[in-house]
Amino acid sequence: MAYRVVLIESECSLHLKLNNLLIDKGEGDIWIPLEDISMIVLDNLKIQFTVRLMSTLAEHNIGVIMCNIDHLPIGFYSSYDNHSRISKCIGFQINKSEEFYDAFWKAIVFQKINNQKQVLETLGKNDVTEKLEELANDIIDGDKTNREAHAAKVYFNNLMNATYSRGNEDILLNSGLDYGYTIIRAFIARLCVGYGLNSQLGIHHKNEYNRFNLVDDLMEPIRPFVDLIAYRILEGEEYFKVEHRRKLVNILNHKVKYADKKMYIANMIEEYVSQYAAFLAEKRETVVFPKINDYLGEEDDN
């Protein structure tokens, strides 16, 4: 499995040579085998590349994230439906009932809220954990009463010790969350393509203008991982720096226990998406959701 997330921040030219990504910075080339790369993050507006390179990256299902002048992700490029049995896989998605999706969305929201609760407990912020547990236990199929949104308000207000707005650009943590979420979102998007899932066919999200409805559904229980890591990285900081972005890109290389195995978060997410694809095809009876309490950190080798 491809495992490397390549962050490029300097002005350079990108080329394809002998099935390698060649990074030409004018002071010696860097070669990286394409088979090792899962994603590339381009964080410099003067980086140059060719259509031939982008076409080859798509063939290898390598995702590419582009950042804007403020160093925040603004665009994502990926391969398009390259699974050998794409029609069959999409058929599984289309033929599932509304009741099936409503029940699965309930499970997603339940785990997301529980992970938010576990984040607060991990950080010693226990004032609202009982309220979050109450909201989690109050979810109905399809989350018709929108317990997810209620929980998010309670959670973020407590996380920040203030009235919190996810759209407030003056709050430093928002920059970290947006950056980290985009890394996870892009990674799940390339996995959906790899497993023959149409990312527009969501479980709960149904926006006709959103190419990534399914991705946004599947990533909900994983968002609190980004919350915890970004909070720790940015706590006490004043500005969103290069070192912070590098640490957030490295989220996929942190370790976690999942399905009774220790693995990288990247491997966990692939297993999670794989399980969902098998669940749709009725080859599995359940999907194992990632849990914050099973997060091991960046360098745990025990």
C-alpha positions as CSV (number, residue, x, y, z in Angstrom):
1,M,0.0,0.0,0.0
2,A,1.2,3.6,-0.8
3,Y,2.0,5.3,2.5
4,R,3.8,8.6,1.9
5,V,2.2,12.0,2.0
6,V,4.6,14.4,0.2
7,L,4.4,18.0,1.2
8,I,6.1,20.4,-1.2
9,E,6.5,24.0,0.0
10,S,9.4,25.3,-2.2
11,E,9.3,26.7,-5.7
12,C,10.2,23.8,-8.0
13,S,9.3,21.8,-11.1
14,L,7.7,18.4,-10.9
15,H,8.5,15.7,-13.5
16,L,7.9,12.1,-14.2
17,K,10.9,9.9,-14.7
18,L,11.2,6.1,-14.7
19,N,8.0,5.7,-12.6
20,N,9.3,8.2,-10.0
21,L,8.2,11.7,-9.0
22,L,11.2,13.9,-9.7
23,I,11.3,17.2,-7.7
24,D,13.6,19.7,-9.3
25,K,14.5,22.5,-7.0
26,G,17.5,23.7,-9.0
27,E,19.9,22.4,-6.4
28,G,19.8,18.6,-6.9
29,D,16.8,16.4,-7.7
30,I,14.7,14.4,-5.3
31,W,13.3,11.1,-6.5
32,I,10.3,9.4,-4.9
33,P,8.8,6.1,-6.3
34,L,5.2,6.6,-7.3
35,E,4.2,3.3,-5.7
36,D,5.2,4.8,-2.3
37,I,3.0,7.9,-2.6
38,S,-0.6,8.2,-1.4
39,M,-1.0,11.9,-1.6
40,I,0.9,15.1,-2.6
41,V,0.3,18.5,-1.0
42,L,1.4,21.5,-3.2
43,D,1.9,24.5,-0.9
44,N,3.6,27.0,-3.2
45,L,1.9,29.0,-6.0
46,K,5.0,28.8,-8.2
47,I,5.3,25.0,-8.4
48,Q,5.3,23.8,-12.0
49,F,4.0,20.5,-13.3
50,T,2.8,18.9,-16.6
51,V,-0.5,17.3,-17.6
52,R,1.5,14.1,-18.3
53,L,2.5,14.0,-14.7
54,M,-1.0,14.6,-13.5
55,S,-2.4,11.9,-15.8
56,T,0.1,9.4,-14.4
57,L,-0.7,10.4,-10.8
58,A,-4.3,9.6,-11.6
59,E,-3.4,6.2,-13.0
60,H,-1.7,5.4,-9.7
61,N,-4.6,6.8,-7.7
62,I,-2.4,9.5,-6.1
63,G,-4.4,12.4,-4.7
64,V,-3.1,16.0,-5.1
65,I,-4.1,18.8,-2.8
66,M,-3.4,22.4,-3.9
67,C,-3.1,25.2,-1.3
68,N,-3.8,28.9,-1.7
69,I,-1.8,32.0,-0.9
70,D,-2.7,31.6,2.8
71,H,-1.3,28.0,2.8
72,L,-4.8,26.5,3.2
73,P,-6.0,23.7,1.0
74,I,-8.3,25.0,-1.7
75,G,-8.5,22.2,-4.3
76,F,-8.2,18.4,-4.7
77,Y,-7.4,16.3,-7.7
78,S,-7.8,12.6,-8.0
79,S,-8.4,9.7,-10.4
80,Y,-11.9,9.2,-11.7
81,D,-13.6,5.9,-11.2
82,N,-10.7,3.5,-12.1
83,H,-12.1,0.5,-10.3
84,S,-12.5,-2.6,-12.6
85,R,-16.1,-3.3,-11.3
86,I,-17.3,0.3,-10.8
87,S,-20.8,-0.3,-12.2
88,K,-21.3,-3.3,-9.8
89,C,-20.1,-1.3,-6.8
90,I,-22.3,1.7,-7.7
91,G,-25.2,-0.7,-8.0
92,F,-24.7,-1.7,-4.4
93,Q,-24.9,2.0,-3.4
94,I,-27.9,2.8,-5.4
95,N,-30.0,-0.2,-4.4
96,K,-29.7,0.2,-0.7
97,S,-32.9,1.4,1.0
98,E,-33.4,4.7,2.9
99,E,-33.8,2.7,6.0
100,F,-30.4,1.1,5.5
101,Y,-28.7,4.4,5.2
102,D,-30.7,6.0,8.1
103,A,-29.6,3.2,10.4
104,F,-25.9,3.5,9.3
105,W,-26.0,7.3,9.7
106,K,-27.2,6.8,13.2
107,A,-24.2,4.6,13.9
108,I,-21.8,7.2,12.4
109,V,-23.2,10.1,14.4
110,F,-23.2,8.0,17.6
111,Q,-19.5,7.2,17.2
112,K,-18.6,10.8,16.2
113,I,-20.2,12.2,19.4
114,N,-18.6,9.5,21.5
115,N,-15.2,10.4,19.9
116,Q,-15.9,14.0,20.7
117,K,-16.6,13.1,24.3
118,Q,-13.4,11.1,24.4
119,V,-11.4,14.0,23.1
120,L,-12.7,16.2,25.9
121,E,-11.9,13.5,28.5
122,T,-8.4,13.1,27.1
123,L,-7.8,16.9,27.4
124,G,-9.3,17.0,30.9
125,K,-12.3,19.0,29.8
126,N,-15.1,17.1,31.5
127,D,-17.8,19.7,32.1
128,V,-20.1,18.6,29.2
129,T,-19.2,14.9,28.7
130,E,-22.4,13.8,30.4
131,K,-24.4,16.0,28.0
132,L,-22.6,14.6,25.0
133,E,-23.3,11.1,26.2
134,E,-27.0,12.0,26.6
135,L,-27.1,13.4,23.1
136,A,-25.4,10.3,21.7
137,N,-28.0,8.0,23.4
138,D,-30.8,10.2,22.1
139,I,-30.0,9.7,18.3
140,I,-32.7,8.1,16.2
141,D,-32.3,6.6,12.7
142,G,-31.3,9.3,10.2
143,D,-30.6,11.7,13.1
144,K,-33.9,13.4,12.4
145,T,-33.6,15.5,15.5
146,N,-30.1,16.7,14.5
147,R,-28.3,15.5,17.7
148,E,-25.0,15.8,15.7
149,A,-25.3,19.6,15.4
150,H,-26.4,20.0,19.0
151,A,-23.4,17.9,20.1
152,A,-21.0,19.9,17.9
153,K,-22.1,23.2,19.5
154,V,-21.6,21.8,23.0
155,Y,-18.3,20.1,22.1
156,F,-16.6,23.1,20.4
157,N,-17.7,25.6,23.0
158,N,-16.2,23.4,25.7
159,L,-13.1,22.6,23.7
160,M,-12.3,26.3,23.3
161,N,-13.7,27.5,26.6
162,A,-15.7,30.1,24.8
163,T,-18.5,30.6,22.3
164,Y,-17.0,29.1,19.2
165,S,-17.6,29.5,15.5
166,R,-16.1,27.1,13.0
167,G,-16.3,29.9,10.4
168,N,-14.3,32.4,12.5
169,E,-11.0,32.9,10.7
170,D,-9.6,34.8,13.8
171,I,-9.6,31.6,15.8
172,L,-6.3,29.8,15.2
173,L,-7.6,26.3,15.8
174,N,-10.0,26.7,12.8
175,S,-7.0,26.9,10.5
176,G,-5.6,23.8,11.9
177,L,-8.9,21.9,11.7
178,D,-9.5,23.0,8.1
179,Y,-6.0,21.9,7.1
180,G,-6.3,18.5,8.9
181,Y,-9.8,17.8,7.8
182,T,-8.7,18.4,4.1
183,I,-5.9,15.9,4.4
184,I,-8.3,13.2,5.8
185,R,-11.0,14.1,3.3
186,A,-8.6,13.8,0.3
187,F,-7.2,10.5,1.6
188,I,-10.7,9.0,2.0
189,A,-11.7,10.3,-1.5
190,R,-8.8,8.4,-3.2
191,L,-9.7,5.3,-1.2
192,C,-13.4,5.5,-2.3
193,V,-12.2,5.6,-5.9
194,G,-9.9,2.6,-5.3
195,Y,-12.7,0.6,-3.8
196,G,-15.2,1.4,-6.5
197,L,-17.4,3.7,-4.5
198,N,-19.0,6.7,-6.1
199,S,-18.1,9.6,-3.7
200,Q,-21.2,11.6,-4.8
201,L,-23.6,8.9,-3.5
202,G,-23.7,9.8,0.2
203,I,-25.2,8.1,3.2
204,H,-26.7,11.3,4.7
205,H,-25.1,14.2,2.7
206,K,-27.2,14.7,-0.5
207,N,-25.9,18.0,-1.9
208,E,-26.1,17.8,-5.7
209,Y,-23.1,20.2,-5.9
210,N,-20.8,18.2,-3.6
211,R,-18.6,15.7,-5.4
212,F,-17.7,14.2,-2.0
213,N,-21.0,13.5,-0.2
214,L,-19.9,9.9,0.8
215,V,-16.5,11.1,1.8
216,D,-18.0,13.7,4.1
217,D,-20.2,11.0,5.7
218,L,-17.5,8.5,6.2
219,M,-15.0,11.0,7.7
220,E,-17.3,12.1,10.5
221,P,-16.1,9.7,13.2
222,I,-12.5,10.6,12.2
223,R,-12.8,14.3,12.6
224,P,-12.2,14.2,16.4
225,F,-8.8,12.6,15.7
226,V,-7.9,15.8,13.8
227,D,-9.5,17.9,16.6
228,L,-7.3,16.3,19.3
229,I,-4.1,16.4,17.3
230,A,-4.6,20.0,16.0
231,Y,-5.5,21.2,19.5
232,R,-2.3,19.8,20.9
233,I,-0.2,21.2,18.1
234,L,-1.7,24.7,18.2
235,E,-2.3,25.1,22.0
236,G,-0.6,28.3,23.2
237,E,0.5,29.3,19.6
238,E,-0.2,32.6,18.0
239,Y,0.2,31.9,14.3
240,F,-0.4,29.0,11.9
241,K,3.2,28.2,10.9
242,V,5.0,25.9,8.5
243,E,5.9,23.5,11.3
244,H,2.2,23.2,12.2
245,R,1.3,22.3,8.7
246,R,4.0,19.7,8.5
247,K,2.8,18.1,11.7
248,L,-0.8,18.1,10.4
249,V,0.2,16.4,7.1
250,N,1.8,13.7,9.2
251,I,-1.5,12.8,10.9
252,L,-1.8,9.8,8.6
253,N,1.5,8.4,10.1
254,H,0.2,8.5,13.7
255,K,-0.6,5.2,15.2
256,V,-3.9,3.7,16.4
257,K,-5.4,0.4,17.5
258,Y,-8.2,-0.7,15.1
259,A,-9.9,-4.0,14.8
260,D,-7.6,-5.4,17.5
261,K,-4.5,-4.4,15.5
262,K,-1.9,-1.6,15.9
263,M,-1.5,0.3,12.7
264,Y,-1.0,3.7,11.1
265,I,-4.0,6.0,10.8
266,A,-3.6,5.7,7.0
267,N,-4.0,1.9,7.2
268,M,-6.9,2.3,9.6
269,I,-8.8,4.6,7.2
270,E,-8.2,2.2,4.3
271,E,-9.5,-0.7,6.4
272,Y,-12.5,1.3,7.4
273,V,-13.4,2.3,3.8
274,S,-12.8,-1.3,2.7
275,Q,-15.2,-2.5,5.4
276,Y,-17.9,-0.1,4.3
277,A,-17.6,-1.3,0.7
278,A,-17.8,-4.9,1.8
279,F,-20.8,-4.0,4.1
280,L,-22.6,-2.5,1.1
281,A,-22.0,-5.7,-0.9
282,E,-23.3,-7.8,2.1
283,K,-19.9,-9.4,2.6
284,R,-19.7,-8.1,6.1
285,E,-22.4,-7.7,8.8
286,T,-20.8,-4.7,10.6
287,V,-18.3,-1.8,10.1
288,V,-15.8,-1.1,12.9
289,F,-15.6,2.6,13.7
290,P,-12.4,4.3,14.7
291,K,-12.3,5.3,18.4
292,I,-10.3,8.1,20.0
293,N,-9.6,5.9,23.0
294,D,-7.6,3.6,20.7
295,Y,-5.4,6.5,19.4
296,L,-1.8,5.7,20.3
297,G,0.1,8.8,19.1
298,E,2.9,9.6,16.7
299,E,5.7,7.3,17.9
300,D,4.2,4.5,20.0
301,D,5.9,1.2,19.2
302,N,4.7,-0.8,22.2
